[in-house]
């Protein structure tokens, strides 16, 4: 139990007479009535208790189970057993102990001198003097137990509204229900074994059913707690989730800015966030599907159902191949192409040739700074080197299918939890394939280089083998995001519509994209990391340059003299 999990502004609910006077208890283990087939009136799905199916009442009405004895609230039980393992041993009947009236606590013993069991522990529960020490967490548990000691014992358990855990019938007619109903059933079944007798909770012969009820109540509490808390819980996963269709999330890293010259086509812009190819094609998934269907794959599957124009791996000549239904669906349907895209997650498949029914999909010629995708070795001119022809692999297929449009997209990058204005920012995207890539110009049908619009600026290289699978952030955005490359992740969403793309790109050209309401920069290279680099390179901490005005220029501007440190003659 963590310190932050111990709020004292809440209380444990007590099911007293006033709270349950309008509730009807659940008593039966049966789902349906024996006669008529209707839902049982006293069961977990009763219409009279929870309301008719499909009505708002069925989502609101609670019920309860009468235990016929007393047990501990799971929140208190959890605190007890973490305070001292001996307590759990006594409650479950595995450990013997004696009660010491002087220290008002249990002391370990043996089967000859000691006692054990649920009844023995509960007979002294309200007398226990929980000891504190220097541990903050232990002291908070003691405070918790002392505060709620008078309401820690329960004799009834609330039942969630049936609409939150309702019964269903599958296509075979079999009853399907949520697992939480199984726990309720165990509680009801165990409680029914206890006779209705006044003072029965003081009967040591009922240690077993009380222990079972305690275990089932603990399971129920943990089930509901897991539903509500954590990243996969109902609240965060449903109500407070940041889910966006085709939204992606990735670990952030620094950008590799090694380029032949700044401002080149393969040089990311100041507004660019670098995405790996897999994250990019997932972020614009509908566009990716359309691009694949209308490029090289579309050409191969354009002749009819269950047929494709593919390349014989021995002759490298194109032929018509008869496909099975599964092979055809894999490459010619949206559902199949989604599996192809998802398969790119597996790195070992990325540089493997695309093979369909034992045939290559296409061939790639890699010349000196050029490339061409083609479909029959006879298309290769005689003066070109045949050794530079290889079957197209998955990485090349996906990237080259849309290399002219991958960098046209824009969207938003966000780091959760939001801590300020800089936690989210609009961005353009730059897509990278492999760690080492190259620029190649596409060759036309005449095998001559095409214009500047047909340049693949991140043509993948597989020697050395390495892929870009992280999200590269622009340095000016790091401070606002609070990113420090220790496993931080950011989401990246892309706009699809022309208007959405225009709005993002227009915004990036405006002052509001760079200046916050206080007049400060939203994005700046004045970061701690840059300061350390400057310090290590100059030997001085980062500071403003000192200068003095020594005259005027011809254009009227001041002539200044910078007060720079003199360099050593050495």
C-alpha positions as CSV (number, residue, x, y, z in Angstrom):
1,X,0.0,0.0,0.0
2,X,1.6,3.2,-1.2
3,X,1.4,6.4,0.9
4,X,-0.5,8.2,-1.9
5,X,-3.1,5.4,-1.8
6,X,-4.2,6.3,1.8
7,X,-6.6,9.2,1.5
8,X,-8.3,10.2,4.8
9,X,-11.0,12.4,3.3
10,X,-13.0,9.3,2.4
11,X,-14.7,6.8,4.6
12,X,-15.8,3.1,4.5
13,X,-19.4,2.7,3.6
14,X,-21.6,1.1,6.3
15,X,-24.7,-0.8,5.1
16,X,-26.9,0.2,8.0
17,X,-30.7,-0.1,8.1
18,X,-31.2,3.4,6.7
19,X,-29.0,2.7,3.6
20,X,-30.6,-0.6,2.7
21,X,-34.2,0.0,3.6
22,X,-35.1,0.6,-0.1
23,X,-32.9,-2.2,-1.4
24,X,-33.9,-5.8,-2.0
25,X,-31.3,-8.4,-1.2
26,X,-30.0,-11.1,-3.6
27,X,-30.5,-14.5,-2.2
28,X,-30.7,-17.1,-5.0
29,X,-28.0,-18.8,-7.0
30,X,-30.4,-19.4,-9.9
31,X,-30.3,-17.3,-13.0
32,X,-33.8,-18.3,-14.2
33,X,-37.0,-19.4,-12.6
34,X,-37.6,-23.1,-12.8
35,X,-41.0,-22.5,-14.4
36,X,-41.5,-20.0,-17.2
37,X,-37.8,-19.3,-18.0
38,X,-37.9,-15.8,-16.6
39,X,-35.0,-14.2,-14.6
40,X,-35.1,-15.4,-11.0
41,X,-36.8,-12.8,-8.7
42,X,-34.1,-13.2,-6.1
43,X,-31.1,-13.8,-8.4
44,X,-28.2,-11.7,-9.5
45,X,-30.1,-10.5,-12.6
46,X,-33.5,-10.0,-11.1
47,X,-35.8,-7.6,-12.9
48,X,-37.6,-6.7,-9.7
49,X,-34.3,-5.9,-7.9
50,X,-32.4,-4.2,-10.7
51,X,-35.0,-3.0,-13.2
52,X,-35.9,-4.1,-16.7
53,X,-33.2,-4.9,-19.2
54,X,-32.3,-1.8,-21.3
55,X,-33.7,0.7,-18.9
56,X,-31.6,3.4,-17.0
57,X,-32.6,1.9,-13.7
58,X,-30.7,-1.3,-14.5
59,X,-27.5,0.7,-14.6
60,X,-28.2,2.5,-11.2
61,X,-29.9,0.1,-8.8
62,X,-27.7,-1.7,-6.3
63,X,-28.5,-4.7,-4.1
64,X,-26.8,-6.5,-1.3
65,X,-25.9,-9.9,0.0
66,X,-26.7,-10.8,3.7
67,X,-23.6,-12.7,5.0
68,X,-25.3,-13.9,8.3
69,X,-21.9,-13.3,10.0
70,X,-19.2,-10.7,10.1
71,X,-15.9,-10.3,8.3
72,X,-13.4,-7.5,7.7
73,X,-13.6,-4.9,5.0
74,X,-11.0,-5.8,2.3
75,X,-9.3,-2.4,2.6
76,X,-8.8,-3.0,6.4
77,X,-7.8,-6.6,5.8
78,X,-5.1,-5.5,3.3
79,X,-3.7,-3.0,5.8
80,X,-3.7,-5.6,8.6
81,X,-1.8,-8.3,6.8
82,X,0.8,-5.8,5.5
83,X,1.3,-4.5,9.0
84,X,2.2,-8.0,10.4
85,X,2.2,-11.3,8.6
86,X,1.2,-13.0,11.9
87,X,-2.3,-11.5,11.6
88,X,-2.9,-13.2,8.2
89,X,-1.6,-16.5,9.6
90,X,-4.1,-16.4,12.5
91,X,-7.1,-15.3,10.3
92,X,-6.4,-18.1,7.8
93,X,-5.8,-20.7,10.5
94,X,-2.2,-21.4,9.4
95,X,-0.4,-19.9,12.4
96,X,-0.9,-20.3,16.2
97,X,-0.6,-17.4,18.7
98,X,-1.5,-16.3,22.1
99,X,-3.1,-13.0,23.3
100,X,-0.8,-10.9,25.5
101,X,-3.0,-8.5,27.5
102,X,-0.1,-6.4,28.6
103,X,1.1,-5.4,25.2
104,X,-2.4,-5.9,23.7
105,X,-1.2,-7.8,20.8
106,X,-0.8,-11.4,19.5
107,X,2.4,-13.3,20.1
108,X,3.5,-16.3,18.0
109,X,3.0,-19.7,19.7
110,X,2.5,-23.3,18.8
111,X,-0.4,-25.7,18.5
112,X,-0.1,-26.8,22.2
113,X,-0.2,-23.4,23.8
114,X,-1.7,-21.2,21.2
115,X,-5.0,-20.7,19.3
116,X,-5.8,-19.8,15.7
117,X,-8.7,-19.1,13.4
118,X,-10.9,-16.3,12.3
119,X,-12.9,-16.2,15.6
120,X,-9.9,-16.1,17.8
121,X,-8.4,-13.1,15.9
122,X,-11.7,-11.2,15.7
123,X,-12.4,-11.7,19.5
124,X,-9.4,-9.4,20.1
125,X,-9.4,-7.2,17.0
126,X,-10.8,-4.1,18.7
127,X,-8.2,-4.4,21.5
128,X,-5.1,-4.6,19.4
129,X,-2.5,-1.8,20.1
130,X,-0.8,-1.3,16.8
131,X,2.8,-0.2,17.3
132,X,4.3,2.7,15.3
133,X,7.9,3.2,14.5
134,X,10.1,5.4,12.2
135,X,8.5,4.1,9.0
136,X,6.1,6.6,7.5
137,X,4.2,4.0,5.6
138,X,3.7,1.8,8.7
139,X,2.5,4.7,10.8
140,X,0.0,5.7,8.1
141,X,-1.4,2.1,8.1
142,X,-1.7,2.3,11.9
143,X,-3.5,5.6,11.6
144,X,-5.8,4.1,9.0
145,X,-6.6,1.1,11.2
146,X,-7.2,3.2,14.3
147,X,-9.5,5.6,12.4
148,X,-11.7,2.9,10.8
149,X,-11.6,0.3,13.5
150,X,-15.2,0.9,14.5
151,X,-16.5,0.4,11.0
152,X,-14.1,-2.2,9.7
153,X,-16.4,-5.1,10.3
154,X,-19.2,-5.8,7.7
155,X,-22.1,-8.2,7.6
156,X,-23.5,-7.2,4.2
157,X,-21.8,-6.8,0.7
158,X,-23.1,-4.5,-2.0
159,X,-23.9,-5.9,-5.4
160,X,-23.3,-3.8,-8.5
161,X,-26.2,-2.9,-10.7
162,X,-27.0,-5.7,-13.1
163,X,-26.6,-3.4,-16.2
164,X,-22.8,-3.2,-15.5
165,X,-22.4,-7.0,-15.5
166,X,-25.4,-8.3,-17.3
167,X,-26.0,-11.8,-18.6
168,X,-25.8,-12.5,-22.3
169,X,-26.5,-15.4,-24.6
170,X,-24.0,-16.3,-27.4
171,X,-24.8,-17.6,-30.8
172,X,-24.9,-21.2,-29.5
173,X,-27.5,-20.3,-26.9
174,X,-24.9,-20.6,-24.1
175,X,-25.2,-18.2,-21.1
176,X,-22.2,-15.8,-20.9
177,X,-21.6,-13.6,-17.9
178,X,-18.9,-11.4,-16.5
179,X,-16.4,-13.0,-14.1
180,X,-17.5,-10.8,-11.2
181,X,-20.8,-12.7,-11.2
182,X,-18.9,-15.8,-10.3
183,X,-17.5,-14.1,-7.2
184,X,-21.0,-13.0,-6.2
185,X,-22.2,-16.5,-6.7
186,X,-19.5,-17.9,-4.4
187,X,-20.4,-15.4,-1.7
188,X,-24.1,-16.2,-1.9
189,X,-23.4,-20.0,-1.8
190,X,-21.1,-19.7,1.2
191,X,-23.5,-17.4,3.1
192,X,-26.3,-19.9,2.6
193,X,-24.4,-22.6,4.5
194,X,-24.5,-20.4,7.6
195,X,-27.5,-20.9,9.9
196,X,-29.5,-17.8,10.9
197,X,-28.6,-17.7,14.6
198,X,-28.1,-14.7,16.8
199,X,-24.4,-14.4,17.8
200,X,-23.3,-16.9,15.2
201,X,-20.2,-14.8,14.4
202,X,-18.8,-15.8,17.8
203,X,-19.0,-19.4,16.9
204,X,-15.5,-20.8,16.3
205,X,-17.0,-23.7,14.3
206,X,-17.7,-21.2,11.5
207,X,-14.0,-20.2,10.9
208,X,-14.0,-21.9,7.5
209,X,-17.0,-20.2,6.0
210,X,-15.9,-16.8,7.4
211,X,-12.4,-17.3,5.9
212,X,-13.9,-18.2,2.6
213,X,-16.2,-15.2,2.7
214,X,-13.2,-13.0,3.5
215,X,-11.3,-14.4,0.5
216,X,-14.2,-13.9,-1.9
217,X,-14.8,-10.4,-0.6
218,X,-11.1,-9.6,-1.1
219,X,-11.3,-10.9,-4.7
220,X,-14.4,-8.8,-5.3
221,X,-12.8,-5.7,-4.0
222,X,-9.6,-6.3,-6.1
223,X,-11.7,-7.0,-9.2
224,X,-13.6,-3.7,-8.9
225,X,-10.4,-1.8,-7.9
226,X,-8.7,-3.1,-11.1
227,X,-11.7,-2.1,-13.1
228,X,-11.5,1.5,-11.9
229,X,-7.8,2.2,-11.4
230,X,-4.6,2.1,-13.4
231,X,-4.0,2.7,-17.1
232,X,-6.2,-0.3,-18.0
233,X,-8.9,0.6,-15.5
234,X,-12.4,1.7,-16.5
235,X,-11.9,5.4,-15.6
236,X,-8.5,6.0,-17.3
237,X,-9.1,3.5,-20.1
238,X,-12.6,4.8,-21.0
239,X,-13.4,8.2,-19.6
240,X,-9.9,9.7,-19.3
241,X,-8.3,7.9,-22.2
242,X,-6.5,9.8,-25.0
243,X,-7.5,7.4,-27.7
244,X,-7.6,8.8,-31.2
245,X,-8.3,6.6,-34.2
246,X,-4.9,5.7,-35.8
247,X,-3.2,7.7,-33.1
248,X,0.3,6.4,-32.3
249,X,2.7,6.5,-29.3
250,X,6.4,6.0,-29.3
251,X,9.6,6.5,-27.3
252,X,11.3,9.8,-28.0
253,X,14.9,10.2,-29.0
254,X,17.2,12.8,-30.4
255,X,17.2,13.6,-34.1
256,X,20.1,12.5,-36.3
257,X,20.9,15.8,-38.1
258,X,23.8,14.4,-40.2
259,X,23.1,15.5,-43.7
260,X,25.2,16.5,-46.7
261,X,24.2,20.1,-46.4
262,X,21.7,22.0,-44.3
263,X,18.5,22.8,-46.1
264,X,18.7,19.9,-48.4
265,X,15.7,17.7,-49.2
266,X,16.8,15.1,-46.7
267,X,17.3,17.7,-43.9
268,X,14.4,17.8,-41.4
269,X,12.9,21.3,-41.0
270,X,12.6,23.1,-37.7
271,X,8.9,22.3,-37.6
272,X,9.5,18.6,-38.3
273,X,9.0,15.7,-35.9
274,X,10.9,12.6,-37.2
275,X,8.8,9.4,-37.3
276,X,10.0,5.9,-38.1
277,X,8.3,4.4,-41.1
278,X,6.1,2.0,-39.0
279,X,4.8,4.8,-36.8
280,X,4.1,7.0,-39.9
281,X,2.1,4.4,-41.8
282,X,0.1,3.6,-38.7
283,X,-0.6,7.3,-38.1
284,X,-2.0,7.8,-41.6
285,X,-3.4,4.3,-41.9
286,X,-6.3,5.0,-44.4
287,X,-3.8,6.8,-46.7
288,X,-1.3,3.9,-46.4
289,X,-4.0,1.4,-47.4
290,X,-5.0,3.5,-50.4
291,X,-1.4,4.1,-51.4
292,X,-0.6,0.4,-51.3
293,X,-3.7,-0.6,-53.3
294,X,-3.0,1.9,-56.1
295,X,0.7,1.3,-56.5
296,X,2.8,-1.8,-57.2
297,X,0.4,-4.2,-55.4
298,X,-2.6,-2.7,-57.3
299,X,-0.8,-3.3,-60.6
300,X,-0.1,-7.0,-59.8
301,X,-3.7,-7.7,-58.7
302,X,-5.5,-5.9,-61.4
303,X,-6.4,-8.8,-63.6
304,X,-9.1,-10.5,-61.7
305,X,-10.1,-12.5,-58.6
306,X,-7.7,-15.1,-57.2
307,X,-5.1,-14.2,-59.9
308,X,-2.0,-12.0,-59.9
309,X,0.9,-11.0,-62.2
310,X,3.9,-12.1,-60.3
311,X,7.6,-12.8,-61.0
312,X,9.1,-16.3,-61.2
313,X,12.0,-16.4,-58.8
314,X,14.1,-18.5,-61.2
315,X,13.6,-16.7,-64.5
316,X,12.7,-13.3,-63.0
317,X,10.0,-13.1,-65.7
318,X,6.4,-12.1,-65.0
319,X,3.6,-14.6,-65.3
320,X,0.0,-15.0,-64.3
321,X,-0.3,-17.0,-61.0
322,X,-3.4,-18.7,-59.7
323,X,-3.8,-17.9,-56.0
324,X,-5.8,-19.4,-53.1
325,X,-8.6,-17.3,-51.5
326,X,-6.4,-16.6,-48.5
327,X,-3.4,-15.5,-50.6
328,X,-5.6,-13.2,-52.7
329,X,-7.3,-11.7,-49.6
330,X,-4.0,-11.1,-47.9
331,X,-2.9,-8.7,-50.7
332,X,-6.0,-7.5,-52.4
333,X,-8.4,-6.5,-49.5
334,X,-8.3,-3.8,-46.9
335,X,-8.3,-6.4,-44.1
336,X,-5.4,-8.3,-45.7
337,X,-3.3,-5.2,-46.2
338,X,-3.9,-4.2,-42.6
339,X,-2.2,-7.5,-41.7
340,X,0.6,-6.7,-44.1
341,X,1.1,-3.3,-42.5
342,X,1.0,-4.7,-39.0
343,X,3.6,-7.4,-40.0
344,X,6.1,-4.5,-40.5
345,X,6.3,-4.4,-36.7
346,X,8.4,-7.5,-36.9
347,X,11.9,-6.2,-37.8
348,X,13.1,-9.6,-39.2
349,X,10.5,-9.4,-42.0
350,X,11.4,-5.9,-43.2
351,X,14.3,-6.7,-45.4
352,X,12.9,-10.0,-46.6
353,X,11.6,-10.3,-50.3
354,X,7.9,-9.9,-50.7
355,X,6.9,-13.4,-51.8
356,X,3.3,-14.4,-52.8
357,X,2.6,-18.0,-53.7
358,X,6.3,-18.6,-54.1
359,X,6.7,-15.7,-56.5
360,X,8.2,-12.2,-56.2
361,X,5.9,-9.2,-56.3
362,X,8.4,-6.9,-58.0
363,X,12.1,-6.2,-58.7
364,X,14.2,-3.2,-57.7
365,X,17.1,-1.8,-59.7
366,X,19.6,0.2,-57.6
367,X,21.9,2.3,-59.8
368,X,24.3,5.1,-59.0
369,X,22.0,7.3,-57.0
370,X,19.0,6.0,-58.9
371,X,16.3,3.3,-58.6
372,X,13.4,1.8,-60.5
373,X,10.8,-0.7,-59.5
374,X,9.9,-3.0,-62.4
375,X,8.3,-6.4,-63.0
376,X,10.2,-8.4,-65.6
377,X,14.0,-8.8,-66.1
378,X,13.5,-8.4,-69.8
379,X,12.6,-4.7,-69.1
380,X,16.2,-4.1,-67.9
381,X,18.3,-2.4,-70.6
382,X,21.4,-4.3,-71.7
383,X,23.8,-1.6,-70.6
384,X,22.6,-1.7,-67.0
385,X,24.2,-4.1,-64.5
386,X,21.9,-7.1,-63.7
387,X,23.7,-7.7,-60.4
388,X,22.1,-4.5,-59.1
389,X,18.6,-6.0,-59.4
390,X,17.0,-7.6,-56.4
391,X,13.4,-8.6,-55.4
392,X,11.6,-5.8,-53.6
393,X,11.4,-6.3,-49.8
394,X,8.7,-5.2,-47.4
395,X,10.5,-2.0,-46.3
396,X,11.1,-0.9,-49.9
397,X,7.6,-1.8,-50.9
398,X,5.9,0.3,-48.3
399,X,8.2,3.3,-48.4
400,X,8.5,3.5,-52.2
401,X,4.7,3.1,-52.7
402,X,4.3,6.5,-51.1
403,X,7.7,8.2,-50.9
404,X,6.4,11.3,-52.6
405,X,3.7,11.9,-49.9
406,X,4.9,10.6,-46.6
407,X,6.4,14.0,-45.6
408,X,3.3,16.0,-46.7
409,X,1.4,15.2,-43.5
410,X,1.1,17.3,-40.3
411,X,-0.5,16.9,-37.0
412,X,0.1,17.1,-33.2
413,X,2.5,15.7,-30.8
414,X,1.5,15.4,-27.1
415,X,3.2,14.2,-24.0
416,X,0.9,13.1,-21.2
417,X,0.2,14.1,-18.5
418,X,-0.3,17.7,-19.7
419,X,1.8,20.0,-17.6
420,X,1.7,23.2,-19.6
421,X,1.4,24.9,-22.9
422,X,4.5,23.2,-24.3
423,X,3.1,19.7,-23.5
424,X,1.5,19.6,-27.0
425,X,2.5,21.2,-30.2
426,X,1.5,21.3,-33.9
427,X,4.1,19.8,-36.2
428,X,5.0,18.7,-39.7
429,X,6.4,15.2,-40.1
430,X,9.6,13.8,-41.6
431,X,9.6,10.0,-42.2
432,X,12.8,8.0,-41.9
433,X,13.3,4.3,-42.8
434,X,16.7,3.0,-41.7
435,X,19.5,4.5,-39.6
436,X,21.7,4.7,-42.7
437,X,19.7,5.8,-45.7
438,X,20.4,7.6,-49.0
439,X,18.8,9.8,-51.6
440,X,17.9,8.1,-54.9
441,X,16.2,9.5,-58.0
442,X,13.6,7.4,-59.7
443,X,14.1,6.3,-63.3
444,X,11.2,6.6,-65.7
445,X,9.9,4.0,-68.2
446,X,12.7,4.9,-70.5
447,X,15.2,4.3,-67.7
448,X,16.2,7.9,-67.6
449,X,16.1,10.0,-64.4
450,X,12.9,11.8,-63.6
451,X,12.5,15.4,-62.3
452,X,13.1,16.6,-58.7
453,X,9.6,15.4,-57.6
454,X,10.7,11.8,-58.0
455,X,13.5,11.7,-55.5
456,X,13.3,9.2,-52.6
457,X,15.1,11.1,-49.9
458,X,15.2,8.3,-47.4
459,X,15.8,5.2,-49.6
460,X,16.5,2.4,-47.1
461,X,20.0,0.9,-46.7
462,X,20.4,-2.5,-45.0
463,X,24.1,-2.5,-44.5
464,X,24.6,-1.9,-41.7
465,X,21.1,-3.2,-40.7
466,X,19.2,-0.8,-38.5
467,X,15.8,0.8,-38.5
468,X,14.4,4.0,-37.1
469,X,11.7,2.9,-34.7
470,X,11.6,5.9,-32.3
471,X,10.2,9.4,-32.5
472,X,12.7,12.2,-33.0
473,X,11.7,15.5,-31.4
474,X,12.9,19.0,-32.5
475,X,15.3,20.3,-30.0
476,X,13.3,23.5,-29.4
477,X,10.3,21.4,-28.2
478,X,12.2,19.4,-25.5
479,X,11.9,21.9,-22.7
480,X,8.1,22.4,-23.1
481,X,7.6,18.6,-23.2
482,X,9.9,18.0,-20.2
483,X,11.5,15.2,-22.3
484,X,14.9,13.9,-21.2
485,X,15.3,10.7,-23.2
486,X,15.0,8.3,-20.3
487,X,12.2,6.3,-21.8
488,X,9.7,9.2,-22.2
489,X,7.0,8.7,-24.8
490,X,4.8,11.0,-26.9
491,X,1.8,10.5,-29.0
492,X,1.7,11.6,-32.6
493,X,-1.6,12.1,-34.5
494,X,-1.9,13.1,-38.2
495,X,-4.5,15.2,-40.0
496,X,-6.0,13.7,-43.2
497,X,-8.1,16.4,-44.7
498,X,-6.8,19.2,-46.9
499,X,-8.3,21.8,-44.6
500,X,-6.8,20.2,-41.5
501,X,-3.3,20.0,-43.1
502,X,-3.7,23.6,-44.2
503,X,-4.7,24.8,-40.8
504,X,-1.7,23.2,-39.1
505,X,0.8,24.5,-41.7
506,X,-0.7,28.0,-41.6
507,X,-0.6,28.0,-37.8
508,X,3.1,27.1,-37.9
509,X,3.7,30.2,-39.9
510,X,2.0,32.4,-37.3
511,X,3.3,34.1,-34.2
512,X,1.0,32.2,-31.9
513,X,2.8,29.0,-32.8
514,X,6.0,30.3,-31.3
515,X,5.0,32.9,-28.7
516,X,2.9,32.1,-25.6
517,X,0.3,34.4,-24.0
518,X,3.0,35.7,-21.6
519,X,5.2,36.8,-24.5
520,X,7.7,34.0,-24.0
521,X,8.9,31.5,-26.5
522,X,6.9,28.2,-26.8
523,X,9.9,26.6,-28.4
524,X,13.5,27.5,-27.7
525,X,16.9,26.0,-28.0
526,X,17.7,27.5,-24.6
527,X,17.6,24.2,-22.9
528,X,19.6,22.6,-20.1
529,X,21.2,20.2,-22.6
530,X,22.3,23.0,-25.0
531,X,23.7,24.9,-22.0
532,X,25.8,22.0,-21.0
533,X,27.1,21.5,-24.5
534,X,28.0,25.2,-24.7
535,X,29.7,25.0,-21.4
536,X,31.8,21.9,-22.3
537,X,32.8,23.4,-25.7
538,X,33.8,26.9,-24.4
539,X,34.8,26.1,-20.8
540,X,32.4,28.9,-19.6
541,X,28.8,28.7,-18.5
542,X,26.3,30.0,-21.0
543,X,25.8,33.7,-20.6
544,X,24.8,36.8,-22.6
545,X,27.5,38.3,-24.7
546,X,28.9,41.6,-23.4
547,X,29.4,44.5,-25.8
548,X,29.8,48.2,-26.0
549,X,28.8,50.7,-28.7
550,X,32.0,52.2,-30.3
551,X,30.4,54.2,-33.2
552,X,27.8,54.2,-36.0
553,X,27.7,52.5,-39.3
554,X,26.9,54.2,-42.6
555,X,23.3,52.9,-42.4
556,X,22.9,54.5,-39.0
557,X,23.0,51.2,-37.0
558,X,25.3,51.1,-34.0
559,X,28.8,49.7,-34.4
560,X,29.6,47.4,-31.4
561,X,32.6,45.7,-30.0
562,X,32.0,42.3,-28.5
563,X,33.8,41.7,-25.2
564,X,35.1,38.2,-26.1
565,X,37.7,36.3,-24.0
566,X,41.2,36.4,-25.6
567,X,42.3,33.1,-27.1
568,X,45.5,31.5,-25.9
569,X,48.4,31.8,-28.4
570,X,49.0,28.2,-27.9
